[in-house]
């Protein structure tokens, strides 16, 4: 009788441990799914035409499709190995920007001097013109140093050559990709702020 009781107790303990491990695995996978995505807001100039806005969005998306993509993705692409969701906002409309709960705010050249309101932990990605000496360090491959690879991909998507603003948005997305990939997260905003704007 005692042996039978011990056997039942052992089986119950084993079942509890197995159930606990399954729950931990499910919780971890849900945590990873949540933690492996982030939101970005693209600030479009207030007076920009719809064509300019489409170009800026396309430039960001071209960068987000260069690595880590997969079939049936529901995000707007991938940067740094994580899903990225993009929201365009006209001008520095902080109510709209904050409603999108961004981890990154990509500025255009017209808003280069913007400052994030206090209490907001989003990373401000300042514009970098393609002529900047640092720009080649952020392109996908050395062959893209003059951005010809981006130019071809952009033209295929939009039907025109990118302008300087489109190239600057592409470089901003590439800088995000490199910074996030180095940290494998978007948790350390101060470090990310330094990385994307160095």
Secondary structure, 3 states (H helix, E strand, C coil): CHHHHHHHHHHHHHHHHHHHHHHHHHHHHHHHHHHCEEEEEEEECCCCCHHHHHHHHHHHHHHHCCCCCCCCCCCCCEECCEEEEEEEEECCCHHHHHHCCCCEEECCHHHCCCCCCCCCCCEEECCCCCCCCCHHHHCCCHHHCCCHHHHHHHHHHHCCCCCHHHHHHHHHHHHHHHHHHHHCCCCCHHHHHHHHCC
